[in-house]
Amino acid sequence: MKRLFWQAIFILFLFSGCTVNNKTGLIIISNLSDKKIENIKIGDITISYALNKGEKADFWFNNGLKGKISASGTDSVMALYGCYDETNSRELTFYKDDPECHFISNYQYTIDIHKINGKYSLVANSGYKTDSYETGISTMDFPAR
Amino acid sequence: MKKIFVFVSIVLLIGCSVNENTGLITIKNSSSVSINLTLGNTKYYVPAGGKYDCWFYQSFSGKINGNYELSLPYVASGYDDASGDVIYKNKEEAGFKTGYKYNVDVFGVWVNTGNYPSYETAQIIYAREGIKIGANVLVDGDGIHYPGNL
C-alpha cells in the first residue's frame, strides 16, 4: 500500500511539471529539422544529448546560463538581440550570428533547430517572464549579448 | 502492477515526436493568472509561469479562447512580404495540422477597461505559426502553416 502511494506520487509529479519563478528558468528545445541533432550545449553545459527529428526537450535551469550555443551537425547559430532606439523611441530586434548568450531565471525561452535554405540552424528566440501582480505586464528578454 | 508502473513511467519520460501522424502545440503561460485555454473541443489548464504540451493525432480546427472576460486571442494568419512580419488577427478560430509544431504564448498586459479601477490585467493569447517537421523552411511551400487560415 505504501509503495502504491509513492508510485502514485511519482506519476503525479511527472504529469504536474514545474513553473518558472525567480529561481528557475526554462528552455524548450525543438528539433524541427529532418535529421538527428546531438550534443546541444550552452557554453560547457549540455542541455540535450540528442534530439531526433520532431522531438523536443525541456531544460530547466537554476539561476542562469551563459555561453555560446553549439550542437553537432548544425551549420549556424542565430540568437535574438534587442536594443532600444532612443531617437525613434522604439525597441529594435534582430538576430545575431553566433553570439554570447545569457539565459536568465524567471524566463521561458525557446531554441528551435530549423533547416533553412538547406542549412541547419540553431535559432534562440526571446524569453518571456511571467508578469507580476505589481506590473501586470509580461516582459521579454533577448538572449544574445 | 509493477510492470504497469514501469511502462507508464517510461512512456511519460520518453515522450513523443512530431511526425505526419502527430502534431504538437506548446502552450506557455507568461501571465500572472492561470488559464483554462480552449483549443477546439478541449480545455487545457496551465498555471501562471507554466507550460503544457498538447499532442494531437488528427488535424483539427475550432475555438481558441481563454474563457476569461479579458482574454484576447490573436491568431497568426499570414505573412507580410513588405515588412517581414507575421500578421496576427483578433479572432477566436484556429486550425492545427499534424506534422507541424506550434506555440501558443499567453501574456499579461494592462488594458483600459473604462471602469474603476481603469486598468486590469488582460491575457493576450498568441497562436503562432506552425513549422512543418523536416521542412526546408523558406524553400518548401508548405513549410509554414498559419493557424488563422484554418
Interface residues (C-beta under 8 A of the other chain):
Chain A: L4 Q7 F10 I11 L14 F15 G17 C18 T19 V20 N21 L26 I28 S30 L32 S33 D34 N52 K53 G54 E55 K56 D58 Q108 T110 D112 H114 K115 I116 N117 G118 Y128 K129 T130 D131 S132 Y133 G136 I137 S138
Chain B: M1 F5 V8 S9 L12 L13 G15 S17 V18 N19 T22 L24 T26 K28 N29 S30 S31 S32 P47 A48 G49 G50 K51 Y52 D53 K101 N103 D105 F107 G108 V109 W110 Y119 E120 T121 I131 K132 I133 G134 A135 N136 V137 L138 V139
